[in-house]
């Protein structure tokens, strides 16, 4: 009999972000081990787009306990800290059900950047949110250290990510000299730091989001192409001479290892995510000056980069997730 894992999330499955990508890639490994992943997400409730950030969904999770009991899960994992995650946590605690959680995004930094909410308030909420979770999975050892340094009294474990090369594959061999960004186009991603280099590099932005129109007006030399997936996305990675990850607010950056899987070096700030993935001077360069990091990446060996990327697998990600499941 298949064991049921209920993933409680404030994301919808059509969203393109790290949380959705992670769980979609775990589904096939779960089935191979006789587990099935079921979602409780905004589709099950009345919801609307968050003002100023339409990719974030605000839901009214009425009767969430009834919906949880209808699934009758063996394991529960709360993936996000939004309204659905909040309501689920309250119901599960009240009814003495065990659950795990995960921490994917630096919400204190993000909320300060977008809504000017003091990080101390966000950290206080997160400490309350995670305190009764049996295990908290976060993206890297750096993020484990960060939560401990902020005095989170939780059982926190580093949880890797992977690349599915079966759908991200390109035969292109020739690079076009471009500097690529892939991801959500929003203020907290640091895209101004990259786009302001438009006079020095041919910059291509793959993705969409609430900040795109503003960037297009300010940086007329930058090419914005919208969302791309599969082989088309792989072609952008392969054609690019350098991938730039200008964010300081991410906890990992799956797009970094997607880029490495195509042999494309990565320029980034020396912050959580890049410092856990990149080998400085081998698969990319990190530092406070993105322009210099980008220029240095042009000389890196793409064959070595692609070889180094093979350690990042979704199988390893699933194994960590499965090992740390807590029975309801």
URVEN-V62632 format. One line per field, one symbol per residue. ss: DSSP state (A for helix, B for strand, O for the rest). phi: phi as a letter, one per 40 degrees, with the letter a starting at -180 (. if undefined). psi: psi as a letter, one per 20 degrees, with the letter a starting at -180 (. if undefined). A space follows every 50 residues. Layout:
ss = ???
phi = ???
psi = ???
This chain:
ss = OOBBBBBBOOOOOOOOOAAAAAAAAAAAAAAAOOBBBBBBOAAAOBBBBB OOBBBBBBBBOOOAAAAAAAAOOOBBBBOOOOAAAAAAAAAAAAOOOOOB BBBOBOAAAAAAAAAOOOAAAAAAAAAAAAOOOOOBBBOOAAAAAAAAAO OOOOOBBBOOOOOOOOOOOOOOOOOOOOBBBBOOOOAAAOAAAAAOOOOO OOBBBBBOOOOAAAAAAAOOOOBBBBOOOAAAAAAAAAAOOBBBBOOOOB OOOAAAAAAAAOOOBBBBOOOOOAAAAOOBOOOBBBOOOAAAAAAAAOOO OAAAAAAAAAAOOAAAAAAAAAAOOOBO
phi = .cccbccbaccccccbacccddccccdccccccgbbcbbbbdccbcaacc dgacccbbbbccfccccccccfccabbccbbcdcccccdcccccbfccab babbbccdccccccbgcddccccccccccccbccabcbcacccdcccccc gccbcbbcbcbabcccbbbbcdbccbgcbbbbiccadccgcdcccccccb bcbbbbhaicbcccccccbccccbbgcbbfcccdcccccccabbbccbbc cahdccccccccgccbbaccbdhdccbcbdgbbibbicbcdcccdccccc ccccccccccccbcccdcdcccdbcbcd
psi = ppppooooqjqqiiqnrhgggghhhhghhghhjkqppqqoaihirprrqp pimiippoqnmqlhgghghhhlqhqppohrjaggggggggggghjlpqrr rqohqmhggghgggjkpphhgghgghgggihjpgqoprhrhhhggghghj kpmrnpqporrapnihinppiqhpqjiqpqppapnrhiikhhhghijhih qoppoprraiigggghhhniipopjaqqrchgghhgghhqhqppnjqjiq iemhhghgghijjpqpprqmrqegiigqopigiaqqaiohgggghhhhjq ohggghghiiioqhghgggggghjqpp.
